């Protein structure tokens, strides 16, 4: 990979997914440095590995990839389901396991057209439509657990990881909608023009992922 001609530009969210993905890259590529400048910079070049990272908001990662500013992206399946961007989903990196669930107060009584608060209005609307349930979806941008506590919504659709946020706010997980992991996505043109490099990286990732499965 490090001897290839091109630089692979990879869009990633800041924070935990970035750290876990970099850890995977270190295991996948001997040329990947042990450390590099981690500051508030939003573009980080790693010439040793012929890579450059664009650090974006999680929901914006598929946009950078669709428009070809990034060849690849690392992003949660939850965001792919919501954003519906024209990108190829090429690998399940099997990191940041969590689930997208429906939750609410334990004493919640079913009503006609309950209000559902979520950061995922498209996913939630499609899911309840498929179930034949009429709901009013309210889009929020964060701290979704607040909505049922203060009476804004009857239920929420949100990410549950450890379950701690629900528990500490007296909420109950009612149904798991989707199991979520982090995925590698590719720009459709990059996948054709940088096939060898991208497939080489996928093979390296796969070896690390399989090793992890064996442990
Ligand atoms: C996410 C999610 C939940 C929480 C779940 O929020 O929306 O609130 O993590 O994690 P847990 O099950 O381990 O408690 P995030 O921290 O991304 O912030 P947000 O509330 O602003 O979306």
Boltz pocket constraint, residues with backbone or C-beta under 6 A from the ligand:
constraints:
  - pocket:
      binder: B
      contacts: [[A, 141], [A, 142], [A, 143], [A, 144], [A, 145], [A, 158], [A, 159], [A, 160], [A, 161], [A, 162], [A, 163], [A, 164], [A, 165], [A, 166]]
      max_distance: 6.0
